[in-house]
Structures are given as C-alpha cells and as structure tokens.
C-alpha cells in the first residue's frame, strides 16, 4: 500500500496542467503491480490508502499570478488604466 501511494503521488507531481484521472491510476496498477480492476475498485483503493480524490481547480502551467493581479486591478477600476 505504501509503494502504491508513493507511486500515485509521484504520478500527480509529474503531471503538468491538471490532475491525474482514475484511468491513470488504473493503468498504474496494471503496469506496476499487474493488477487489473474496474474503475470503482481503483477509487475504493485510493480511499483505503488515504488519498482523497477531491481536488482544487487545476492551474495552467503557464499561469502568471502577477499578470492576473494586474488584470484584476484594471477590471476593478472600471477600465481606466492605473500606473
């Protein structure tokens, strides 16, 4: 279970621009552990090892927080430019 949990976490950390899916974990189980199971079993196993499948909204890898903040300031000023 510890090795599975570690592999799932590593898979997510390597992913850019989104979350891994149940199908990704299903493939991981088949490739790394030779376990073939239904998707519902994948989610049950994730829950059993303490991995929540509730996620925050994903962020684009090229997202720039400074540009977003600048855009918010422009939007709140009624379209008038501020220096």
N, C-alpha and C positions, 0 to 999 in steps of 0.2 A: 504494500500500500504506500509506503514512504517513497519508493522509487517511482511509482506511478504518479503520485502527487508532484514530485520534483520534476518529472518529465512534462506534465501538464503546465506547470508554472513556467518552465523554460520555454515551452512552445509559445505561450502567451507573450513572454518577454521578447521573443524574437520577432513577433508579428508586428508589422508597422501599419498603422492606419485602420485599426479595427480589432475586434475580439475574435478569438478562435470560436469555432462552432462545435456543436455536438458531433457533426460528421468528422471534424478534425480530430477530436478525441477518440472517436470510433476507429479511425484509421490508425491512430497512435496505438491503441490497444491491439489491433490486428498486426501491425508492423513490428512493434517492440515486444509484445507479450504473447503473440499468436492466439489472441482471444477474439472470437467473432461473436458479436452480440447485437441485439436490437438497440435502437437509439434510446428507448426508455430505460434500458439497463445501464446505458452509459450515464444518463442523468442520475439514476439511483446510486451508482457507484461514486460519482462525483460528490453527491450529497453525503454519502457514507464516510468519505475521507475528509470531509470538512471544507470542500470547495463549493462556494456559492456560485450559482450561475446568474445571479442578478448583477448587472453591470451598470456603470455610469455611461452616459453618452460618449461614444468614441470621439477622438480628436484626430483631425487630419494631421499627418506627419509634417506638413509644411505650414501649419498654423503659426501665426505670429501674434502673440499676445499684445505687443506694443502697437501694432497696426490696428488691432481690434479695439484697443482702448482709445486710440486716436479717432477711429470711426465713430465710436460711441459719443465722444465729445462733440464731434461735428453734428451728429444726429440730434443731440440734446440741445444744441444751440440754435435750432430752427434753420439749419442750412447755412448759417453765417460762419465764415472761417474765423478761427481763432489762432493766434500765433503760439 
